[in-house]
Amino acid sequence: MKKIYLFGILGLFAMAIATAGLVSYLSNTAQAEIQVDSPMSVGFINVNGNAVDSLILPDTTGLSTFNFEFEVSNLANNEIIAPNLVFTVDNGKWTTTCDDLASIKFTDTWCHGEEASVDCPEQELAGIGLCDDSTGKAVYTIPTVKYKVDQTTNYPVSATWDNVEPATYTITAQMNI
C-alpha cells in the first residue's frame, strides 16, 4: 500500500512539472530589457575644453582665488524643470565649513533656460544661505530653472579661499532632480 501512495505522489509531481513546462511553452510571452541612465551629466572642463569626471586644479594658498568651469547637459528627451545644482567642498577631515570659501561666484543660473542669449551676471553664493555644513562638508544647493532637451550649459566658477587650514580639498558637482 505504501508503494502505491509513493508512486501516486511521484506521479502527481511528474504531471505538475510536465504541465508547468507545457503552459510556459504555450503562453507566447515576450520580454524586453532596457538600460536607464541618469537624465543629466555633469563634468569639469579640462584644459582641452572637454568635460571630464575628474580634474586636478593647480595648488594654491588660503586667501587666493582659483577658477574652474563645469558643464551640465540634459540627456533626457524632455525638459528638466527646476533641478538643484549641488556643489560640495570637502577637506577629507569632516571639518569643512561654509566659511572655508570667502567667495564663490557662479554665472547666474536663471538665464540659461529660454534666455540663453542674455549676458548672465555673476552671482555670489557665499554667505547667502545656500550652504549647509552640518555634515562636515560645505554643501551648496543652488536652485536652477530649466534645461531644454539637449541643452548643455557651461558654468564658470571663481572662488576665493578664506584663511583655511592647509589641506587637500575635493570639489564635487552634481545635479539633483
N, C-alpha and C positions, 0 to 999 in steps of 0.2 A: 504494500500500500504506500509506503514511504517513497518507493521508486516512482510510482505514478505521480505523486504530488511533485517530486523533484523534476521529472520530465515535463510536467504540466507548467510549472513555473518557468523552467528554461525555455519552453516553447513560447510562452507569453512574451518573455524578454526578446527572443529572436524575432517574433512577429512585430513587436514595438520598434525594434531597430530597423527592420525592413520597411515598415510603414513610414518612419521618420525620413529615411533616405528617399523614398518614393515621393513623399509630399514636397520635400525641398527640390527634387528634380522637376516636378510638375508645376511649381509655383511661379515660374517665369519672373524671377526677381532681377533687378538691376542695381548697381551700386556706382556712386560717383565719389570721387575723392578730390578735395581742394585744399591747397595750402593758403592760409591767410596771414599776411604780413602787416606790419604797422602802417597806418594810413599816412604818417608823416615821417620825414627823415630830418635829422639834424647833423651837421658836420662842421668842423672848424676848417677855415680856409687856410691852406698852406701857401708857401712862397710861390708855387706854380699856379695858384688860383684855383686849385681843386679842393673839394670838400673831402675831409678825411675824418675818421673816427677819433684819432689821437694826434695831438700836436704838442711839441715841446717848444715853449716860449723861451726867449733869452733870459738868463738870470738878471735879476735887478736888486734893488735895495728898498728898504722901507722908505716912505716919503717920495718914492719915484712913481712916475706914470708909465704904464705899459699899454700897448694896443694890440688888438687882435680882431678877427672877424669870424662870424659863423653864418651858416646858411640853413634855412628851413625850407623844406619842399613839401607840398601837398601831393601825395602819391595816390590818393583816392580819386574815384571818378565822380565825386560830389564835392560841393563846397564844404569846408570845415569852419563852423561858426564858433567863435569865442573860446579857442583853446588857451591854455596858460603856458607861457614860456617859463620854465623853471631853471634857474641859474644857481648852481651850488658852488660855494668856495669852501675848501676843506684843507686843513693843515695836517691831517692824519693823526692828530693828538687829541681830538674831541674837545679842543679849546677854541675853535674858530668862533668869532663873534661878528655881528653885523658892523661893528666898529673897525674891523680889520681893513676894510676898504673905506678910505676917507671920501672917495668919489668913485662913482661908476656911471658912466654916460653911455646910453644906448641911443641909436637912431630911433626916434619915436615910432612905436609900433602901430598906432592908429592909422597912419597914412599909407599903408601898404595894401589895403584892400582894393576898392574901386578907385581910389585916388592915388594910384601908384606913380603918376607923373608929377605929383606935388613934391616940392623940396621938403624933405622930412627934417624937422628940427631935432637936435639932441635933447634927450630927457635925462635929467639927473635922478638916479634911483636910490642913492644913499640917503638915509635919514628921512624918507617919506612914508615909512610904514609898510613897505613891500617885503621886508626881510624878517625872517624868523631864525633865531639861533638857539632855540631850546634843545636841539639835538646835538650840540657841539659842532655844528656846521652852520655856515651862513647861507640860508636858502632864500633867494629872491624869487617871488612868484609874480610874474608880470602878465597882466591880462592883455590879450590881443583881440582883434575884432573878427577878421575873416581871412581865410585863404581860399582863393578860387581854385578850380580844377587845374592841375599842372603848374600852379604858381610856385615860383622859387624866389625867396627874399633873402638878401644878404643883410646882416646886421653888424655894422662896425661898432666896436666897443673901445672906449678909452677909460681906463681905471687907474686910480692912484691909491697906493698902499698907505695906511697910517703908519705910525712908528711901531711896527709889529715885531714880535719875537722871530728871530731867524728860523725859517722852516721851509720845507718844500711843500708848496700848495698845489692842490688839484682843483681845476675848474671844470665843471660839468654842465652841459646844457641839454635840456630835453623838453619835449612838448607833451603836456598833459591834456588830453582831450576829454 
